[in-house]
Amino acid sequence: MTDATPAVRWPGTVALVLASSTGGVGQHVRYLARGLTDAGASVLVCGPAATQQQFDFTGAGARFRPVEIPASPAPTDARAVAALRRALAEEPVAVVHAHGLRAGLVAVLARPAAPLVVTWHNAVLARGLRGGLSRLAERVVVRGVRVALGASADLVQRVAALGAADARLAPVAAPALPAPRRRRAAVRAEFGAAADQPLVLSVGRLHPQKRYDVLVDAAARWRRRTPPPVVVIAGSGPAYLALAARISAARAPVALLGHRTDVADLLAGADLAVVTSDWEARQLFAQEALRAGVPLVATAVGGLPELVGDAAVLVPPGDVDAVDAAVRELLDDETRRAELARRGAERAATWPTEADTVAQLAALYAELAPHAGPAAPRTASPDLGEPDADAPSTGRR
């Protein structure tokens, strides 16, 4: 499928529910809000006020109601359930679609009258008490949904094994990046990379799941290369201080850039992209790197192998030696990098686009609520201003 996929018209009202997000889930809900509105739907987004401030769902054509669902379980969850019930009672909706396990649990407990769809965006990786509670929440959500969607095939298999009556694949497309605004030389000059120095890039939230410690430890070994590569990581998150301390202790040639909105520029200056996560579904940066023709080294976890196929070098998770060897081999082989760049662009052309994703969900909503009435008129929440259809995405992951 391509961006030329015919739009599926569905004139009903859908409530998109999400928990606190600074990354891909928030981006995904924003482009769904815009695309579904264009497909004739009326979209209500329910989630934390801070998430609305970051992703501007009203600017994408949706209405917004605050429902404070934190990223982790909290005593305030009961208030979130009550707030969602009130929001859904204020205006009847034909379908409720929650994104992520936390939002899914609140939606199930709110017991909406409309059919409930929940998308699994992430696997449960936590252990101990927290992991046990998350797996219990998964079982509660699976029993309460009409349709369970997985962002990657392994997530679909997971919810099917938990007993979902209807489990389907719903890949999440990365929003298209704008054209780079700076020349390659200008981007590289920002990081002090000489003409013959490779620039290695990774982009993502600074979270333990991303395993940037593996990249830092591998990069410490590259200090002895001639010339040593410059390694930059764009993103913010709770692992910042630990990573900064590790970089200092190892004297690794790594710079933490913080949150960046110029990923297209960074890719234009990069020679190699690296993903070291313990798990990913269809990681946005991996998609962006292949689209941009930047050779990719990634861990063979979750949905990444099915995403990239033979268009990237795959390594085991948590393996510093494997990351070190893969990066060295590519930096020493310009022909191999060019071949991966070519394959990456070809592979990216086969992926579902944002338009495909919206069409798939509009068709699902039409299946669940075929007699939905005309969409409610587009209005902005009085305290949030008028929607701006041209508002840009934040670029967060």
C-alpha positions in Angstrom: 0.0 0.0 0.0 1.1 3.6 -0.6 0.0 7.1 0.2 -2.3 6.8 -2.8 -4.4 4.3 -0.9 -8.1 5.5 -1.2 -9.4 7.0 2.0 -12.0 4.9 3.9 -14.8 7.2 4.9 -16.3 6.6 8.3 -18.6 9.3 9.7 -18.7 8.2 13.3 -17.1 9.5 16.5 -14.1 7.7 18.0 -12.4 8.3 21.3 -8.7 7.9 21.2 -7.3 7.2 24.7 -3.6 7.4 25.7 -1.5 7.6 28.8 1.4 10.0 29.4 3.6 9.9 26.4 6.7 11.8 25.2 7.4 9.6 22.2 6.0 7.4 19.5 2.5 6.7 21.0 1.8 10.4 21.2 3.0 11.0 17.6 0.9 8.0 16.5 -2.3 9.3 18.1 -1.7 12.8 16.6 -1.5 11.6 13.0 -4.5 9.3 13.6 -6.5 12.3 14.8 -5.6 14.2 11.7 -6.1 11.3 9.3 -9.4 10.1 10.8 -10.8 13.7 10.8 -9.9 13.9 7.1 -11.7 10.5 6.6 -14.9 12.1 7.9 -14.7 11.0 11.6 -15.1 13.1 14.7 -12.2 12.5 17.0 -12.1 12.9 20.8 -8.7 12.5 22.4 -8.6 11.6 26.1 -5.3 11.7 27.9 -3.0 13.8 30.2 -3.0 17.6 29.7 0.8 17.6 29.4 0.5 15.1 26.5 -1.9 17.5 24.8 0.5 20.4 25.3 3.3 18.4 23.7 1.5 16.9 20.7 -1.3 19.4 20.1 -4.1 17.0 19.3 -6.5 19.9 18.8 -4.2 21.3 16.2 -4.7 18.0 14.3 -8.5 18.5 14.3 -9.5 16.6 17.4 -11.3 17.6 20.6 -9.5 17.0 23.8 -10.6 16.0 27.3 -8.1 15.7 30.1 -7.8 12.2 31.6 -4.7 12.0 33.8 -3.3 8.5 33.1 0.3 8.3 34.3 2.9 6.1 32.6 3.0 3.8 35.6 0.2 2.5 37.9 -0.7 5.0 40.6 -3.4 5.6 43.3 -4.9 8.2 41.0 -5.9 5.5 38.5 -9.4 5.4 40.0 -9.8 9.1 39.2 -8.6 8.5 35.7 -11.3 5.8 35.2 -14.0 8.2 36.6 -12.7 11.1 34.3 -12.8 8.8 31.2 -16.4 7.7 32.1 -17.4 11.4 32.3 -15.7 12.2 29.0 -17.4 9.4 27.2 -20.8 10.3 28.8 -20.6 13.9 27.6 -20.7 12.9 24.0 -21.7 9.4 22.7 -19.0 7.7 20.8 -19.2 4.8 18.3 -15.8 3.3 19.1 -13.2 3.7 21.9 -9.6 3.0 20.9 -7.0 3.0 23.7 -3.3 3.0 22.9 -1.0 1.1 25.2 -1.5 -1.1 28.2 -2.0 1.7 30.7 -4.7 3.4 28.6 -6.2 0.1 27.8 -6.6 -0.8 31.5 -8.3 2.5 32.3 -10.6 2.1 29.3 -11.6 -1.4 30.3 -12.3 -0.4 33.9 -14.4 2.5 32.6 -16.7 -0.1 30.9 -17.6 2.0 27.8 -20.8 1.1 26.0 -19.1 1.4 22.6 -16.8 -1.4 21.2 -13.3 -1.1 22.7 -10.2 -1.5 20.7 -6.7 -1.6 22.3 -3.4 -1.3 20.6 -0.4 -3.0 22.2 2.5 -0.7 21.4 5.1 -2.3 23.8 6.0 -5.6 25.3 6.1 -6.1 29.1 9.8 -6.2 29.9 9.7 -5.4 33.7 10.4 -8.1 36.2 9.5 -8.6 39.8 6.3 -7.0 41.3 6.0 -4.4 38.6 6.3 -7.0 35.8 3.7 -9.2 37.5 1.2 -6.4 37.8 1.7 -5.5 34.2 1.1 -9.1 33.1 -2.0 -9.2 35.2 -3.2 -5.9 33.6 -2.6 -7.5 30.2 -5.0 -10.4 31.1 -7.6 -8.0 32.3 -7.4 -5.9 29.2 -7.5 -8.9 26.8 -10.7 -10.0 28.4 -12.3 -6.6 28.1 -11.6 -5.7 24.4 -13.5 -6.4 21.3 -10.4 -6.2 19.1 -6.7 -6.4 20.3 -4.2 -4.8 17.9 -0.4 -5.4 18.0 2.1 -3.0 16.5 4.3 -5.9 15.5 3.8 -9.7 14.9 5.2 -10.7 18.2 2.7 -8.5 20.1 -0.1 -10.1 18.1 1.1 -13.5 19.1 1.4 -12.3 22.7 -2.2 -11.1 23.0 -3.5 -14.2 21.1 -1.7 -16.4 23.6 -3.4 -14.5 26.4 -6.8 -15.4 25.0 -7.8 -12.4 22.8 -10.8 -13.4 20.8 -9.8 -11.1 17.9 -6.1 -10.2 17.6 -4.8 -8.3 14.5 -1.6 -6.7 13.2 -1.7 -2.9 13.0 1.8 -1.6 12.1 2.6 1.9 13.2 4.1 4.0 10.4 6.8 6.6 11.2 5.7 10.1 10.1 7.6 11.3 7.1 10.4 13.6 8.0 10.8 17.0 6.4 13.7 17.6 4.0 16.9 18.5 5.8 17.4 22.2 6.4 21.2 22.1 6.7 23.9 20.8 4.5 25.8 17.6 5.6 29.0 19.6 6.3 27.1 22.0 8.6 25.6 19.2 10.6 28.9 17.5 11.0 30.6 20.8 12.0 28.2 21.2 14.9 29.7 18.0 16.5 33.3 18.8 15.5 33.5 15.9 13.0 36.4 16.2 10.6 35.9 15.4 6.9 37.3 11.9 7.4 35.6 11.2 10.7 32.5 8.9 10.7 29.4 10.2 12.4 27.4 7.5 14.2 23.9 8.4 15.2 21.2 7.0 17.5 17.8 8.7 18.3 15.4 7.7 21.0 14.2 8.2 24.5 16.9 7.8 27.1 15.4 4.8 28.8 16.9 1.5 30.1 15.0 -0.4 27.4 17.0 1.4 24.7 20.3 -0.1 26.1 22.4 2.9 25.3 24.9 1.6 27.8 25.8 -1.0 25.2 26.4 1.7 22.6 28.5 3.7 25.0 30.7 0.7 26.0 31.2 -0.2 22.3 32.0 3.5 21.5 34.7 3.5 24.2 36.6 1.0 22.2 36.4 3.1 19.0 38.4 5.8 20.7 41.5 3.9 19.5 40.4 3.9 15.8 42.0 6.2 13.4 40.2 8.5 13.0 37.8 7.8 15.9 34.1 8.1 15.0 32.0 10.8 16.6 28.9 9.2 18.3 25.8 11.3 19.1 22.6 10.2 20.8 19.5 12.5 20.4 16.8 12.1 23.0 15.9 12.8 26.6 14.7 10.7 29.4 15.3 9.2 32.8 18.5 7.4 31.9 20.4 10.7 31.2 22.4 11.0 34.3 23.4 7.3 34.4 24.5 7.5 30.7 26.4 10.8 31.2 28.3 9.2 34.1 29.1 6.1 32.1 30.3 8.1 29.1 32.6 10.1 31.4 34.0 7.0 33.2 34.7 5.2 30.0 36.0 8.3 28.2 33.7 7.3 25.3 33.4 9.6 22.3 29.7 10.0 22.8 27.6 13.2 23.0 24.1 13.3 24.5 22.2 15.9 22.5 19.0 16.0 24.4 15.7 16.3 22.6 16.1 17.3 18.9 13.5 18.3 16.3 16.0 18.2 13.5 16.3 14.4 13.0 16.3 14.9 9.2 19.4 17.1 9.5 21.1 14.6 11.8 20.5 11.8 9.4 21.9 13.9 6.5 25.1 14.2 8.4 25.3 10.6 9.6 27.4 7.8 8.2 25.8 5.1 10.3 22.7 4.6 12.5 22.6 2.3 15.5 19.7 0.8 17.5 20.7 -1.2 20.6 17.3 -1.7 22.3 16.2 -4.8 24.2 12.9 -4.7 22.4 11.1 -2.6 19.8 8.0 -3.0 17.7 8.5 -0.8 14.6 11.0 1.7 16.0 10.5 5.2 14.4 14.2 5.9 14.1 14.9 2.6 12.4 12.3 3.5 9.8 13.7 7.0 9.4 17.2 5.8 9.0 16.3 3.4 6.2 14.1 5.9 4.5 17.0 8.4 4.6 19.4 5.8 3.1 21.6 5.7 6.2 23.1 2.2 6.9 21.6 0.7 10.1 22.9 -1.7 12.8 20.0 -2.9 15.0 19.2 -5.5 17.5 17.3 -8.6 16.4 14.4 -8.0 18.8 10.6 -7.6 18.6 9.4 -6.4 15.3 12.8 -5.1 14.0 13.7 -8.2 12.0 10.4 -8.2 10.1 10.7 -4.4 9.6 14.2 -4.2 8.1 14.6 -7.7 6.6 18.1 -7.9 4.9 18.4 -4.1 4.7 20.2 -3.7 8.0 22.9 -5.6 10.0 21.1 -7.3 12.9 23.0 -8.2 16.2 21.9 -9.9 19.4 20.6 -7.6 22.2 22.9 -6.7 25.0 26.0 -7.8 23.1 28.7 -5.1 23.2 31.1 -7.3 21.1 28.5 -7.8 18.4 27.8 -4.0 18.2 31.5 -3.2 18.2 32.2 -5.7 15.4 29.2 -4.7 13.2 30.0 -1.0 13.4 33.7 -1.6 12.7 33.0 -3.7 9.7 30.7 -1.2 8.2 32.9 1.8 8.8 35.7 -0.1 7.0 33.6 -1.1 4.1 32.2 1.8 2.0 30.8 -0.6 -0.6 28.8 -2.5 2.0 27.4 0.8 3.4 26.3 1.9 0.0 24.6 -1.5 -0.6 22.7 -1.2 2.7 21.7 2.3 1.9 20.2 1.1 -1.4 18.4 -1.9 0.2 17.1 0.3 3.0 15.4 2.7 0.6 13.9 -0.2 -1.3 12.7 -1.8 1.9 11.1 1.4 3.2 9.1 1.7 0.0 7.2 -1.5 1.0 6.1 -0.3 4.4 2.6 0.8 5.2 2.3 4.6 5.3 0.4 6.8 7.6 -2.4 6.9 5.1 -2.5 3.1 5.1 -2.7 3.0 8.9 -5.6 5.5 9.0 -7.4 3.6 6.3 -7.0 0.3 8.2 -8.4 1.8 11.4 -11.3 3.6 9.7 -12.2 0.2 8.1 -12.0 -1.5 11.5 -14.3 1.2 13.1 -16.7 0.8 10.2 -16.7 -3.0 10.9 -17.4 -2.5 14.6 -19.9 0.4 14.2 -21.3 0.2 10.7 -24.4 2.4 11.5 -22.5 5.2 13.2 -24.2 8.5 12.5 -22.7 11.7 11.1 -19.6 13.0 12.9 -20.1 15.8 15.3 -19.0 19.2 14.1 -15.3 20.0 14.5 -15.0 22.3 17.5 -12.1 23.2 19.7 -12.1 22.9 23.5 -12.9 26.4 24.7 -9.7 26.6 26.8 -7.4 25.2 24.1 -8.1 27.5 21.1 -9.1 26.8 17.6 -7.6 23.7 15.8 -4.7 24.4 13.4 -4.6 21.7 10.7 -1.1 22.8 9.7 0.5 22.5 13.2 3.7 20.5 12.9 4.5 17.3 14.8 6.8 17.6 17.7 9.1 14.9 16.4 9.3 13.2 19.8 9.9 9.5 20.1 
